[in-house]
């Protein structure tokens, strides 16, 4: 653990080591309500997420799939407490996002984060850029989501260095 984290617990730019993988403590079982609320809040009428009869009669899955954007948000959200809470200036992008296996209601999600790269910011002397690879797994260990995220991170304040 670093000498000092942000008061909210986040890690500073200097604390991230390229190649390190963090296994996050938080897990979450996803529900039908998660799927319905997220799909409806984002105005997504896709029956693949919100219509059990459609899924049972017209899809290969036989039941609704969790909305992939909910899955993406949950995966990144689970990582925040252990990594970036209070120290992220902002997300710069998300690439290489994929969903290699379905996630269903009742599945329990766990997440790992790999520090893939980092560099000093060219425009902000008090910040650096970290590339994270987030991976989400269901309760059986099947990879259900993966994303590479680039975030601008605060450097440790000079008074704490």
N, C-alpha and C positions, 0 to 999 in steps of 0.2 A: 504494500500500500504506500502511496506517496507520502512524503513528510506532511503535507497539508493539502487538503482538498478544498474546493469552494465551500463556503458555509452551508450550501444546500447539498453538498456531497459530490458534485461533478468533478471530473478530472480536467486538469489544464492541459494545454497542448504538449507541454514537456513530459507529461505523465504517460503519454501513449507510446508504446514500443512496437515498431513494425514487426509483424509476425506473431504478436501476442493474440491469443484467443480468450475471450471472456465467456463463461457460461453464466447466464443471468439467473438469478435466484427466483424471480417472479415467473409464475406460469399462469395460464388462464384457460378455463374451459369455455368454449364458445357456445352460444345459445341461438335458438330460433329468434328470440327477441333482438339479439345483436344484429342478426341478418336483416330482419324486417325493418328495424329502426334505421340502420345505416342505409339500406337500399332506398327507403322512403325519404329520408332526410336529403339524400343526394339526387332525388327524382329519377332513380333508376328503376324502370318498370320491368326489368328482365325477369321473366317467369322462372328462369333457371335458379333464381335466388329466393323468390317470394311465393311461388305457387306449387304446393306439394302435389296436387293432382296432376298438373302438367309434368312435373318431374317423374312421377310414378308411371305415367302412361306414355310419355313422349321422349324420355332421355335415357341414355345408357346408365345413368347413375341411380335412378329410381328414387331419388330424394334430392332436396335442394342443396346446391353447393353454397358455401360461404362466399360472400361477395369478395372478390380478389383485392379490391381497394381497402376494404375493412381489414383483410388479412395483412396487407402491406403496412397499414397504419398500426395495427396491433403489434406486429413484429418490431417495428422501430420503437413504438411506445414502450414495450417491455425493456428495451435496451437503455432507455434514458436514465433510469434511476442509478444504474451502475456506472454510467459513462459521462453523460453530458448535461445533467440537470444543473442549470445556473451558469454553465460555461460555454454553451453554444451561442455564437453571435447570429448564425443563421445557416440553414441548409443551402448548399450551392447547386445540388442536383442529385438525381437518383438515376442510375443506369443499370443495365444488365439485370433488370427485374424479370423474374420468371417464377412460375408456379408449376413445378414438375409433377405434383400429385394433388388430388383434391383435398379440401378441408371441409368437414361436415359438422353440423350441429352435434354437440356432445364430445367433440374432439378436444383434447387438452394440448395447448400450444406451449412449447418451450423454445428458447432462442439462444443463439450464440452470436457473438460479434468478433470478427477478426479485424485487426488493424492492418490494412493492406499497404498503406503508404502514408507519408506525411511530409509536409514541406513548410517553410516559412512563407508567410504572405508577402507578396511583392508590394502591395499597396498599404498594408497596415502593419507597422512595426510591433504592435501589441497583440498580434494574432498569427495563427498558423492554420493550414488546411490539412485535415485528416480524411483519408479514405477508409471507410468502414465497409466490411462485407457482413451483412446481417443474414442469418439463416434461421428459419423457423421449422420446427419439427412437430409432428403429432405425437401422441402418447406411445406409439409403436416405434418411434425413431425415424419415421419416414419424412424426408425433406418435402415440405409443402410450399415453401416460399424462400426466395433468395433475392437480395438486392445489394448493389454497390451504392453507397451514399457518400457524398462529399460534403463535409461541414467545415465552416470557418469557426475555429475554436479560440477562446481567450488564452493568452499566455499568462503564466503566473505573475501576479503583480510584483513589481520590483521590491516592495516592502517585505515580501514573503520569500524571495529568491534566495 
